[in-house]
Amino acid sequence: MKRRMIILLLSSLFVFYTGHAQLQFSSLQEIWSYADQHNIQIITHRAAKSVADKSVQQAYAAVFPVISANGAFTDNLTIQSTLIPANLLNPAAPAGTYAEATFGKRYIYNAGGSAQFDLLNTKDWFAIKSEKLSREIAALNIARSKADLHEQLANSFYSYLLLSKAEELSRENLQTATELYVIAKNKFTEGLVSEVTVNTALINEQKAAKSLDIAVENKQLQLNSIKLVLNTSDNISISVDAATEPVFIADTVFAEDPNVKISYTQMLVSKTQWQSSKAAFAPTISAVYQYNTQIAASDFLKFGNSNTTPQQYWGLRLSMPIFGGNSKRYQVQKSKTDYTLKQKQYDNARLQSDINNQNILLAYNSSLNAFEKSKNILSLYQSNDLHAARRMNEGIISMDDRLKVYTDLITNQNEYLQSMSDYFIQHYRLQIRQTNLLQ
């Protein structure tokens, strides 16, 4: 029985570990690349792009000749009689008399075919141009969705790195605070320090433990956020080696802004619609061909004694709108107004993008300098903490002075983490703006 339970336990562990794979990422770019293939929003926009491709093909198909065929079968169960002058059948019949006569055959077969090709129809070509622009917008929506997705992932990624650093500092603080509390408790037993000093040391120890718990829990929350965006249930592992070091970016060439490109394409769509509304006044010229034949027979599906009457023709058709209540003229005016508005929106999008690029670069350089200074300041506080620990052990300073130096270190650590957070935010914003998302 015991052996059987062990086998069941091992089987359960095997199922658990094989059912929970692990994704390992060593950089933000790897996470971005995975998300571009698996995120549901990106998949949705790619599907919309495929639909737009088919719409372009459909628009091209509209300019091809239209060929149709038709057929009909009629069974004249009762052929209506017609009154005709009797002397047509019998010359001896008195004038003014009529006789009944039946004309036609019972079974009628009709077949025909027609073809039409528009030699000149400007609306079709504007429709093709409009669908092409719509396809381009669908592709740009993928790029814009990537930009939003990359920023969301970068926020979670760098938050994870920040929390990893916070966890590292919290573990160091917990170790130091625990040691200080043990020393303070022993000194209080010996009557060398007050109860206030012991309570202060205990408060520092509990704060360090609390900060460590929060950092560990929030790290898992950030991993769960990344899993949700990546559309995966697999466990995620992120390497943070050297990832918290500041990186100077010398190349400040920004990639093309998807929002500006979308605004430009929307302006072209509006222009095409304006041109298409004006083309509604243009004539349409079409070439047509028609062929029809009729077979009349007295017996069903027996054509030995049937009559065939074919017909065919071809020609040119000209269609030109003359008056339609001025609705088309008003449509032209509406389209022109929309086109003018889209031009202004495009100019504003370009200006906004240029200013945002300048602000991102300024904010990045500012946060980088602040982070570098915060690192140096933290190093000095850590040095002071080491000196204070040594001087307390040597009996040069009191326990209260030692705790004061430790409290100053904790306060500066929070300032350091805030500077690191600001740097991370500006760093990934600059990364995104330098990434070509239109590929």
C-alpha positions in Angstrom: 0.0 0.0 0.0 2.8 2.4 0.9 4.6 1.6 -2.3 1.5 2.3 -4.3 1.1 5.7 -2.6 4.6 6.6 -3.5 4.0 5.7 -7.2 0.9 7.9 -7.2 2.8 10.8 -5.7 5.6 10.6 -8.2 3.1 10.4 -11.0 1.3 13.5 -9.7 4.6 15.4 -9.5 5.5 14.3 -13.1 2.1 15.6 -14.4 2.6 18.9 -12.5 6.0 19.7 -13.8 5.3 18.6 -17.4 2.0 20.6 -17.4 3.7 23.8 -16.3 6.5 24.7 -18.7 8.7 27.7 -18.1 9.5 30.6 -20.4 12.9 32.2 -19.8 13.7 35.8 -20.9 17.0 37.6 -20.5 16.1 40.9 -22.1 13.1 43.1 -22.7 13.5 42.6 -26.5 12.9 38.9 -26.1 9.7 39.6 -24.2 8.6 42.0 -27.0 9.4 39.4 -29.7 7.4 36.7 -27.9 4.5 39.1 -27.4 4.4 40.1 -31.1 3.6 36.5 -32.0 1.3 35.5 -29.2 -0.6 38.6 -27.8 -4.3 38.4 -28.7 -4.5 42.1 -29.6 -1.7 41.7 -32.2 -3.3 38.5 -33.5 -6.6 40.4 -33.9 -5.0 43.2 -35.8 -3.2 40.8 -38.1 -6.5 39.2 -38.8 -7.9 42.6 -39.7 -5.0 43.1 -42.0 -5.8 39.9 -43.8 -9.4 41.0 -44.2 -8.1 44.3 -45.7 -6.0 42.3 -48.2 -9.1 40.5 -49.4 -10.9 43.8 -49.6 -8.3 45.1 -52.0 -8.6 42.0 -54.2 -12.4 42.4 -54.1 -12.0 46.0 -55.3 -9.8 44.9 -58.2 -12.4 42.2 -59.1 -15.0 45.0 -59.7 -13.1 46.2 -62.8 -13.2 42.9 -64.5 -15.8 42.0 -67.1 -19.1 40.7 -65.8 -20.2 37.6 -67.6 -23.5 35.9 -66.8 -25.5 33.0 -68.2 -29.2 32.2 -67.8 -31.6 29.5 -68.9 -35.4 28.8 -68.6 -37.8 26.0 -69.3 -41.6 26.5 -69.9 -44.3 23.9 -70.2 -47.3 25.4 -71.8 -50.0 23.1 -70.4 -52.7 24.9 -72.2 -52.0 27.2 -75.2 -54.6 29.9 -75.5 -56.6 30.0 -78.8 -56.7 33.1 -80.9 -59.5 34.4 -83.1 -58.5 35.0 -86.7 -60.6 35.8 -89.9 -62.1 32.6 -91.1 -61.2 33.3 -94.8 -57.5 33.0 -93.9 -58.1 29.3 -93.4 -61.1 28.8 -95.8 -61.4 31.3 -98.6 -65.1 30.3 -99.0 -65.9 31.4 -95.5 -68.2 34.4 -95.3 -66.5 37.8 -94.6 -66.7 38.9 -91.0 -66.6 35.5 -89.5 -63.8 34.2 -87.3 -62.3 30.9 -86.5 -60.3 29.7 -83.4 -56.7 28.8 -84.0 -53.9 27.7 -81.7 -50.3 28.9 -82.3 -47.1 27.8 -80.6 -45.7 24.7 -79.1 -46.0 23.3 -75.7 -42.3 23.1 -74.6 -40.1 26.3 -74.7 -36.4 26.3 -73.9 -34.6 29.6 -73.4 -30.8 30.1 -73.0 -28.7 33.2 -73.0 -25.4 34.8 -72.1 -24.3 38.4 -71.5 -21.0 40.2 -70.9 -20.4 43.8 -69.7 -17.1 45.6 -69.3 -16.7 49.1 -68.0 -14.3 50.9 -70.3 -14.5 54.1 -68.2 -15.6 54.0 -64.6 -13.5 56.2 -62.3 -15.4 55.3 -59.2 -14.0 51.7 -59.4 -10.4 53.0 -59.5 -11.0 55.3 -56.6 -12.5 52.4 -54.7 -9.3 50.4 -55.3 -7.2 53.3 -54.0 -9.4 53.6 -51.0 -9.1 49.9 -50.1 -5.3 50.1 -50.5 -5.2 52.9 -48.0 -7.4 51.0 -45.7 -5.1 48.1 -45.9 -2.2 50.4 -45.0 -4.1 51.7 -42.0 -4.7 48.1 -40.9 -0.9 47.4 -41.0 -0.3 50.7 -39.1 -2.8 49.6 -36.5 -0.5 46.6 -35.9 2.4 48.9 -35.3 0.4 51.2 -33.0 -0.8 48.2 -31.0 2.8 47.0 -30.7 3.8 50.4 -29.3 1.1 50.2 -26.6 1.9 46.6 -25.9 5.6 47.2 -25.7 5.1 50.1 -23.3 2.9 47.9 -21.1 5.4 45.1 -21.1 8.3 47.5 -20.5 6.5 48.9 -17.5 6.0 45.5 -16.0 9.5 44.3 -16.9 11.3 47.3 -15.3 9.0 47.2 -12.3 10.1 43.6 -11.8 13.8 44.8 -12.0 13.1 47.6 -9.6 11.4 45.2 -7.2 14.3 42.8 -7.5 16.6 45.6 -6.4 14.2 46.5 -3.6 14.2 42.8 -2.5 17.9 42.7 -2.5 18.1 45.9 -0.4 15.4 44.6 1.9 17.2 41.4 2.6 20.3 43.3 3.5 18.3 45.7 5.7 16.5 42.8 7.4 19.8 41.2 8.2 21.3 44.4 9.6 18.1 45.4 11.4 17.9 41.9 13.0 21.5 42.2 14.2 20.9 45.7 15.6 17.8 44.5 17.4 19.6 41.6 19.0 22.4 44.0 20.1 19.9 46.5 21.4 17.9 43.8 23.3 21.1 42.6 25.0 22.2 46.1 25.9 18.7 46.8 27.3 19.0 43.7 29.5 22.3 45.0 30.8 20.7 48.4 31.4 22.9 50.2 28.8 20.1 51.5 26.5 16.5 52.6 27.0 13.3 50.9 26.0 12.9 53.5 23.3 16.1 52.3 21.7 15.0 48.7 21.8 11.6 49.5 20.3 13.2 51.6 17.6 15.5 48.7 16.7 12.4 46.3 16.6 10.5 48.7 14.5 13.3 48.8 12.0 13.4 45.0 11.9 9.7 44.7 11.3 9.8 47.4 8.6 12.6 45.6 6.8 10.6 42.3 7.0 7.5 44.1 5.7 9.4 45.7 2.8 10.8 42.3 1.8 7.4 40.6 1.8 5.9 43.4 -0.3 8.8 43.3 -2.8 8.5 39.5 -3.2 4.7 39.6 -3.6 4.8 42.5 -6.1 7.4 40.8 -8.2 5.0 37.9 -8.7 2.2 40.3 -9.5 4.4 41.8 -12.3 5.2 38.4 -13.6 1.5 37.6 -13.7 0.8 40.8 -15.6 3.4 39.8 -18.2 1.9 36.4 -18.5 -1.5 37.9 -19.2 -0.1 40.1 -22.0 1.9 37.3 -23.4 -1.3 35.1 -23.5 0.4 32.2 -21.8 -0.1 30.1 -18.7 3.5 29.0 -18.5 5.7 30.1 -15.7 8.1 33.0 -16.5 11.7 33.5 -15.5 13.5 36.8 -16.0 17.2 37.2 -15.8 18.2 40.5 -14.1 22.0 40.4 -14.5 23.4 43.9 -15.1 20.0 45.0 -16.1 19.9 47.8 -13.5 23.0 49.6 -14.8 22.4 52.9 -16.6 22.9 52.8 -20.3 23.9 55.8 -22.3 22.2 56.0 -25.7 24.3 58.0 -28.1 22.0 57.4 -31.1 19.1 59.7 -30.8 17.5 58.9 -34.2 13.8 58.3 -33.6 11.8 55.7 -35.6 8.8 56.8 -37.6 5.8 57.4 -35.3 2.9 55.1 -36.1 0.4 57.7 -35.0 1.8 60.2 -37.5 1.8 57.7 -40.2 -1.8 56.7 -39.5 -2.8 60.4 -39.5 -1.2 60.8 -42.8 -2.9 57.8 -44.3 -6.2 58.9 -43.0 -5.7 62.2 -44.7 -5.1 60.4 -48.0 -8.2 58.3 -47.5 -10.2 61.6 -47.0 -8.6 63.0 -50.2 -9.6 59.9 -52.1 -13.1 60.1 -50.9 -13.2 63.7 -52.0 -12.0 62.8 -55.4 -14.4 59.9 -55.6 -17.3 62.2 -54.8 -16.3 64.5 -57.6 -16.0 61.5 -59.9 -19.7 60.8 -59.4 -20.3 63.5 -62.1 -18.1 61.7 -64.6 -19.7 59.5 -67.3 -19.5 55.7 -67.4 -18.8 53.9 -70.7 -19.4 50.2 -71.0 -19.2 47.6 -73.7 -21.9 45.0 -73.7 -22.6 41.8 -75.5 -25.8 39.7 -75.4 -26.7 36.3 -76.9 -30.2 34.6 -76.5 -31.7 31.6 -78.1 -35.1 30.0 -77.9 -36.1 26.4 -78.8 -39.8 25.5 -79.1 -40.8 21.8 -79.3 -44.1 19.9 -79.3 -42.5 16.9 -77.4 -40.6 17.0 -74.2 -36.8 16.8 -74.8 -37.3 15.9 -78.4 -35.9 18.4 -80.8 -36.4 16.7 -84.1 -39.4 18.9 -85.0 -38.4 22.0 -83.0 -37.9 25.7 -83.9 -34.8 27.6 -82.9 -34.8 31.4 -82.9 -31.4 32.9 -81.8 -30.6 36.5 -81.2 -27.3 38.4 -80.4 -26.0 41.9 -80.3 -23.2 44.0 -78.9 -22.9 47.7 -78.2 -21.6 50.6 -76.2 -23.5 52.3 -73.4 -22.9 55.8 -72.0 -24.3 56.8 -68.7 -24.0 60.3 -67.5 -25.7 61.8 -64.4 -27.5 65.1 -65.2 -29.5 66.0 -62.1 -30.0 64.2 -58.8 -31.3 66.9 -56.5 -27.8 68.3 -55.8 -27.1 65.5 -53.3 -23.8 64.6 -55.0 -22.8 68.3 -55.0 -23.4 68.4 -51.2 -21.4 65.2 -50.8 -18.4 66.8 -52.6 -18.6 69.8 -50.2 -18.7 67.5 -47.2 -15.8 65.4 -48.4 -13.7 68.5 -49.1 -14.4 69.8 -45.5 -13.3 66.5 -44.0 -10.2 66.5 -46.2 -9.2 70.0 -44.9 -9.7 68.8 -41.3 -7.6 65.7 -41.8 -4.8 67.9 -43.2 -4.8 70.0 -40.0 -4.9 66.9 -37.8 -1.9 65.5 -39.7 0.1 68.7 -39.2 -0.8 68.7 -35.5 0.2 65.0 -35.2 3.6 65.7 -36.7 4.2 68.7 -34.4 3.1 66.7 -31.3 5.4 63.8 -32.3 8.4 66.1 -32.7 7.8 67.8 -29.3 7.3 64.4 -27.6 10.5 63.2 -29.0 12.3 66.2 -27.7 10.7 65.8 -24.3 11.5 62.1 -24.1 15.2 62.8 -24.8 15.3 65.6 -22.2 13.6 63.5 -19.6 15.9 60.6 -20.3 19.1 62.6 -19.9 17.7 64.2 -16.7 16.7 60.9 -15.2 20.0 59.3 -16.1 22.0 62.1 -14.4 19.8 61.9 -11.4 20.1 58.1 -11.2 23.9 58.3 -11.5 24.0 60.8 -8.6 21.7 58.7 -6.6 24.0 55.7 -6.9 26.9 57.8 -5.7 24.9 59.1 -2.8 23.7 55.7 -1.8 27.3 54.4 -1.9 28.2 57.2 0.6 25.3 56.3 2.9 26.3 52.6 2.8 29.9 53.6 3.6 28.6 55.7 6.6 26.6 52.8 7.8 29.6 50.5 7.8 31.7 53.1 9.6 28.9 53.6 12.2 28.7 49.8 12.8 32.4 49.6 13.3 32.5 52.7 15.6 29.6 51.3 17.7 31.5 48.0 18.0 34.5 49.9 19.2 32.4 51.8 21.7 33.0 55.2 20.1 29.4 56.0 19.3 26.1 55.0 21.1 23.4 52.6 20.0 21.1 55.6 19.3 23.6 57.2 17.0 24.1 53.9 15.2 20.3 53.6 14.6 20.2 57.2 13.4 22.8 56.4 10.7 20.9 53.3 9.7 17.6 55.2 9.5 19.3 57.7 7.2 20.4 54.8 5.0 16.9 53.5 4.7 15.5 56.9 3.8 18.1 57.3 1.1 17.4 53.8 -0.3 13.8 54.9 -1.0 15.1 58.0 -2.8 17.5 55.8 -4.8 14.7 53.4 -5.8 12.6 56.4 -6.9 15.4 57.7 -9.1 15.9 54.2 -10.5 12.2 54.0 -11.3 12.3 57.4 -13.1 15.3 56.3 -15.1 13.6 53.0 -16.1 10.5 54.7 -17.3 12.3 57.2 -19.5 14.7 54.5 -20.7 12.0 52.2 -22.0 10.1 55.1 -23.5 13.2 56.1 -25.5 13.7 52.4 -26.4 10.2 52.2 -27.9 10.6 55.5 -29.8 13.8 54.2 -31.4 12.3 50.8 -32.4 11.0 50.5 -35.9 7.5 49.1 -35.4 6.5 49.4 -39.0 8.4 46.4 -40.2 
